[in-house]
Amino acid sequence: MKDKIDSALQKAAEFLAKKQKKEGNWEKDKTIHNEPADYMTDLVLTSESIGMFTFIKNTDYLENMRKAAFFCAEYELEPNALPVLWAWKLLALKNLNTPYNVNLKKQAEEILIKTQKDGYWPVFPTTSNLNNFYAIFALFNTGNEKVLNKTKKWLEASMAKDGKGWGMDHNAEVSEVTFTANAIISLILSGASPDSKHLTDAKKFIESSQKKSGAWISTKFTTPTETTYATSFGTLSLMLLSNNPFDEQVQKGISYLLKSQRTDGSWPLVANEKQGLIYTTYFAVLAIAFYKYLLDNLDAADELLAPPVSTCLLFKQFLKESNKALAWMTISKMFDSKILGSTINAIDRRKDIISVLLNNGAKDVAAVIDELKKQEKYNYLNKKHHITQIKSDMEYLKDIKIVDKIYDLYFICTDFFKL
C-alpha cells in the first residue's frame, strides 16, 4: 500500500501545480454540493494547497509553495472578516518565519483570539463545529493554550442531544460524522486525552457509522451520501483514537480514498464525479499523508507510549513538522546550489538585500535600492547606474532559491538565519 500512497501523493502535487495561477493562488472551486461559499474563496483554497505541499514534502514544488504563501500573506482581510478566513490566513502564515510575516501572523492570531466567545467562534445563527475546528487547527502550536482549553471545555459540554458525538453546534439533536470528527480533532489538539469518555463515545459512533465500502456519509448540509470528505475525517479520527491505527476500518477508509482519486490527481466530493475539488483533495491528502507518517514513525513512538496516546502525539508532531517543511525544503534546495557569491563585496551586498526583503516584505528593484540607500555604505547607489547590478544580485538570489519573484516583486518566505 505504501507505493500506492506515494503515487497518490505525487499525483496530488502534480494536480495542484497545474491548477496554480501566475499570482500564486488557486481560483474559486465550483460549488456543486451546497458547500459554504466562504470556504471556496481563493484565500482558503490557496492556504489548503500550501498545506498539501507541506504534507507531501516534495522539493520540486518549492516555488509553488512560496508563491502561494506570498499570495496568502499579502491577501487583505478586514478585521471583522469571518473567523474562518483569519484561520486559513494564519494557517498559511505559520509556514513563514521572516520578521515581516511574523508580524502578520501575530495580527491574525490576535484577531482570531479576540473573536472567540465562551470557547467557540460565532457564525450565523450560532456557531459551527467546522468553523471551530478550523480555528483550533490554526491556533494549535502557537502558544495560546488558554484559548484552546476554553474550546476543549465548551466542546465537552456541547455534544449532540443523542450523546453519541457532535452535530453542527451545541443545540444539535443528532450526531453527524463530519462534525463529530471536527470535534475529535479539535479536542485532541486542545489537549484532551484520547481515552476520555467523550472521545471514547465518539469513537464508537464513528466506527458504527462506516459503510461496507469503507466510506462515511457527509452531513445533510452538503450531500447526505458517501463522500471522500467524510471518509477523510472518519479515517483520520479512527487513526487518532484506535488502539491499532492500522486496523481493518482504517485500512478500508484509506483504500476507499485511494480508489476515489481521479486520474488528474484530485479527489471529487463523491466518488466517480468528474469534478475534483481543492478542499476534498486537501483532506484526503491530510489523511493519507498522516497514515504514511504513522507507518514510518509509530514503532519508535510505541516503545514509550502505546496508541492511541502515541498516535495523537505523532499527529501533533506531524503538524508541527509540516509548518517547518517550507523552511527545511528551502534549506535543502540551497545546499544543492551555489551560495551567495564569490567576492566579499557581492556576498555582503546580497546579504543586505536579503535583510531588506526579510524585514520589509516584497519589493521591486527600485524599492530595494531605496532601502539600501538608508545605510551609509550604500549612499553611492544610483538607480540609473546601479539598477542593473542590484537586479543581477536579486536574480542571482532567485536562481539559488533564496528569493522568489512574482511579476516585478521579489520576496522571501524563510528566514534561514533563524532555523
N, C-alpha and C positions, 0 to 999 in steps of 0.2 A: 504493500500500500504506500510505502514511503516514496517510491518512484512516481506513483500516480499523483501524490501530493505535490512533489517538486514540480512536476509537469503542469499541474493545475495552477500553482502559484506563478510560474513563469508565464503562462498564457494570460493570467490576470494582469500581470505587469505590462505585457505587450498591448493588451486591450486599453489599459489606461494611457499609455504613451501615445497611442494612435488617436485617442479622443481629446488629448490636451490641446488647448488653443495657444496661439503665439504669446498671449498675455500671461500664460501660466495657469489659467483656470480651466475648469470644465463647465460647459454650458448646462443650463437647467435641464434636468431629466423630464421626460414626458410623464404627466400624471395620468396613469391608466387604471389605478385601483383606489381612487379616493385618498391617495397619500396627502398628508398635510403639506400645503404649499410652502410653508416656512422651511420645511426640511429639504426642499428641492431647489434651493437657491444656489447660485454659483459659489458663495462662501462655504456653505455646508458641504457641497459635493467636492469642492477643491480640498477642504480640510480632510474629508474622508479619504480622498485619493492620496494625500500625503501619508495618512495613517497606513494605508495599504502598502505603500512603498516601504515604510519603516518596518512593517511586519515581514515583508518579503526579503528585504536587505540585499538587493542586487545593485552593485555599484554602477552598472550600466545605465541606471536610471537616476543617477545623482543630479544631473542637470534638470531633469523633470521635477524632482523633488524640490530643488532650491527655487526654481521659478514659481512653483506652486506656493511655497512658503512665503515668497516675496509678495505674491498676489494677496494672500490672506492677511499678511502684516499690514499691507497698505489699504486693505478694504475698510472703508469708513463706516462705522456704525454710530448711530445716535445713542447717548447714554440710556435712553428709555427704550431702546430696541429690545425685542423679546430675549429673555434669558438664554433660550436655546441657541440663538445666534452668537451671543457672547461666549457661550460654552464652546461652540465649534471654533470660534476665533482663538480662544485660549488653547484649545487642543492643538491647533496649528502652531501657535507661538511657543508651546512647550518644547518644540523641536529646535528653537533658536536661542542662542546664548550671547549674542552681541549686546553691548550696553544699550544701544538704541532699541533693540527688540525686547530686552528685559523690561524696559520702562513701559512698553506697550503691553507686555504680559501682566505687569502689576496692575495696570489700568483695567484690563479685562477681569482679573481676579477680584479686584475691589468692587467692580460693578456687579459681578455675579454674586459675591457675598452679600452686598447691600440689598439685593433683590430677594434674598431668601426670607421666607416668612414662616416662623414656627416649625422649621425643619423641611419645608417644601418650597417649590418655586411656583408662584401663581400664574395661571393662564386661564383664559375664559373657558368655562364658567367658574371652575375652582382651581384644579391643578391636573397634572397628568404624570403618571409614574414614568412615562417615556421621557418627558422633559426633566424630571428629577434625576433619572439615570444619566442623561447627558451632562447635567450639571455636576454630578458626583464624578463621572468619568473624567471630566475636565479638571476638577479640583483635586483629584487624587494625586498624592505625592507633591503637593505644593506647600505643605506645612500648615494647612488650615484644618487641623484636626477637630477643633470645636464645631466648625460648620458641618463637617462630616458626621460628627457624633449627634448633632441635632437631627439630621436626616435619618440616622440609624434609629433613634428613639421614635421619630414620627412614623417611620415605616413599620416598626414593630407593633405600633398601636393602630395601624391602618390597614390590616388585612381585610379582604372581602368578607362580607357577612357569612358566607358559607364556610369560612375558616380554613379553606384549602390552600389559598395563595393570595394573590392580589389582583384587583381589577384596575381600571383606569385611575381611580382616585380612592380616597378614604370613604367615600359614600357607596362604593360598588357593592352590589348584592352578590355577584357571581365572579369567581376567579377566572382569569384568562391566561393562556400560556405566555404570551409575549410580555404582558405586564408583570406577571409573576417572575419571569426571567429578568426583567428590568430591575425589579426589587431585589432579587437574589444577588445580582452582580453589584448593585449599589450597596447592599448590606456588607458583602464581603470586602469591598473597597473601603467601607466605612469602619471596618474593624470587627464586625460580628463574627462569632465563631461558627464555622460550618456545621458544628454539632448542636447548635441551639435548636430549641423546639420549633421556632418559626421556620428555620431553614430545613429542618428535617421533615416537617409537614409539607413544605413547598416542594421538596424533592419528590415525595410520594405523588404529589399532584402532577408534576412534570412527567414522572415515569408512567403514570396511569394514562396520560393523555397522548402518548406516542402512538402513531398508527402503524399498521403492518408494514407499510412501505419504508418506515424509518423516519417519516416526516411528522411535523406537528402542524396544527391548524392556526392560522392567524386570527385576529380579532374581527368582530363584526364591523369595526370602523374602517377596515380596508377591504378585505375579502375573506369570508369565513370558509376558506378552503386550505388544503395543504400548500404551504409556501416554503421557499428557501429561506426567507427571512425568519419565520417562526422556527424552522428547523435549525438554523444557525444559533439562535438564542437557546432553544431547548437542549441542543447538544452541548453548548458551552456550559449551561447550568449543571448538567449531569457530570461533565468533566470536573467541575469545581466541587460538587457535593458527594460524589460517589466514592465508596471505599476502593473501587477499582475504576479509575478514569478511562480505562480501555475496555470496559465491559461490553456486552452484546448490544445494549441500547445505544451507547456512544458510537460503537462501530457502525451500527445501522444508520445513525444520523450522519456520520462522516461519509459513508458510502452513498447515501442519498444526495448529499451535496456534490460529491464528485461526479455522479451521474447526471446531475442537473446543469452542470456548466455548459454554456453554449460553445460552439466551435471558435467563436471570436474571443473567448476567454472571460466573458461576463457571465453573470447569473441573472436570470429573469426572476420576477417575484414568484410566478407559478411555473413549474417545470414544463418544458416544451413550448413556452411562449416565445415569440420571435424577438421581443424587445428585452435586451439585457439592460439593467439599471445600475447606476453607481452605488446607491445605498444598499441594495441587495448584495452586490458584489463585495462591498466593504465588510458586511457582517459574515458572509461566507468565508472570506479571506481571514478574518479575525479568528473564527472557529477552527479553520483548517490549519492556519499557521500556529495557533496555540497547541493544537493536537501534535503537530510536528515538534514543537518545543518540548512538550512533555516526553515524547519518545526519546529525545536527546538528553534530557536532564533529570527525569523523575527518579531513576535508580540512585543517583548520587544523593538527591534530597531525601529519599526514602530511608537512607541509612540513619538519619537523625529523627525524622518525623514521618509518620505514616499518613497516607491520604485519608480524609480529604484535606487535613491541615497542610501537608506539604504541597498539595496541588494548588491550594489558594495562595500560598506563599510564592510559588513559582509563577502564578498568574500575575501577581503584583510585580515580580521581578521582570517578567516578560514585558509588561507595560513600561516599566522604568527603562529597560534596555531599548525599547522601541523609541522612546523620547530622545535617546542619545545616538540613535542609529545614523541620523543625518551627519552628526559631528564625526563619528568614527568612520563612516564611509568616505567623508571628505579627506580625513587624515590618510586613509588607505590609498586614495587616488593621488594625494600629494607625494607619497613615498614612491609611487610608480612614475613620477615625472621629475622634471628639473626643479630645483629650488629657486630662491629669489633672484639670482643673478651671478655674474662673475666678477664685478668690480664693487669696491666698498661703497662708492657713491650711488651706484644703481641699487644695491641692496638697501641702503639707508632710505633712499627716496621711495622705494617700493614699500618698505615698512611703514613709512609715514602716510602713504596713500591708503594702505590697509587700515591704519588708525583712523583716518578721515572717514572711511566708509563704515567702520565698526561703530563709531561714535555719533555719526550724523545721518546715517541711513543712505538711501540711494542718491547718487549724484551723477551728473554728466561730466565730461572732461573739464569744461569751463568752470563748473562749480567746485570741482576738486582743486583746480588751480587757485580759486578764490580762498578756499580753506587753507591750502598750503601757505599762501602768502601771509596768513596771520602769524606764521612763525618767522622770526627774524632771518633765519638762514635761507628762506625762500623769497626774500624781498626782490631778488633779481628776476623772478619769473615774470614773463610777459606772454599774454595769450597769443599774440601774433607770432612770436618767435619760438615759444616753447610748447604750444598745444600739441604739436606732432610728437614731441618727446614724451609728454605725460600720457598722451593717448597710447603710445607704444608701450609704456610701462603698464598701463591698465589692461591692454590686450594681452600682454605677456602674463599678467596675473590671472587673466581669464583662461589662457591656454594651459596653465599649470593647475587649473581647477580650484583656485582660491577665490576668485571673483566670478560672478555671473553677470549676464547682461540681458536686458530686455529693451529693445529699440536702442535709445542712446543713453539709457540709465544703467550704471554699474552698481552692484550691491553685493553684500556678503551676508551669509546666513550663519556662519560658525566662527566664533572667536577661538581659534586654535590654541591661543596662549593661555586659555583658562581651562583646558581639558585635563 
